[in-house]
Amino acid sequence: MSRTPRRTPLDPRDTERLWRARIAAGLSQQELSVRAGVHYSLISLLEAGKRDIRGVGYERVVRIARALGVEPDILWPVSPVGMKNARRPR
């Protein structure tokens, strides 16, 4: 009998980091999505805790962070070094 893996709950601090950085930058979700080159629903899902930022890929996190004027490490709670599927931009 196979078991369905349990999803670990998202850390509310992860979602709050993005929200606080966006508010500090004075951007709406729509404005941030345009600057970062991502769909606005991604920003909404991340802030609502319905999507884990670690699952969107480091390259997207870098684009979002640059659009906010912060370091990616502020938004990405785990260093991607050594993570199997993380690709850092060159």
N, C-alpha and C positions, 0 to 999 in steps of 0.2 A: 504494500500500500504506500503510495507516494504522498508526501506531505507538501502542502503549499507553504513556501517560505513566508515567514512573517515579515511584514514591512515595519521597519523601525520608525517610530514617530519622528517627525521633523522637529528639530530644536527650534523653539520660537525665537531664539537669538539670531538664528540664520536669516529668518524672514525679516526680523527687525533691523538687521544691519543694512539690508538693501533699502528698506523704507526710510530709515534715518538718513542714509547717504543721499537718497533722491530728494528728500525734503530739504536737506542742507544745501543741495545744489540748486534748489528753487525750480525743480522740473516737475512737470506732470508725468504720468506714466506714458502718455502718448509722445511727449517731447523726448523723454529718455529713450523710448523705443526707436524713434527716428534717428537720434544721434548715435545710438549703438548699432543700428542696422538689424534690429530684431523685431519680431512681431509684438505689438503692444500687449497681446494676451499673455505672452510669456512673462512680461513684467508683472502683470496682474496676478497670474498664477503663483509666481515666486513670492510676491508680497503676501498673498493670502495663505501661503503654506500648503498649497495644493500641488506644488512641484518643488522638488529638491534641487537647489542650485548646483549641487555636486553632480547632478545628472544631466546638466545642459551642456557640458563640455567646457574645458578651460578656455578655449578660444573665445567663446561667447562671453564668458565671465570677464575676460580681459577687455573685450569691446564695451561691455556695460560699465566696467570700472573706469575705463578711459573717458567715457561719456560723462561720468560722474566726477571725474577729477580725483579719484582715489586709487590706491594700490589694489590690485586684484586680491591680495591676501586679506583685505578687509572683508570682501564678499565671500571668498572661497575659504571655508573654515578649516580645510585640511590641505596641507601642501600636496600638490599633484606629483611631486618628485617620487618616482618609484611606483606610482599607481599605474596599473596595467593599461587602461584605456585613456589616460590623460595625455593630451598632446599640447605641449607649450608652443606658442608661436615663435618663429625664428627671428 
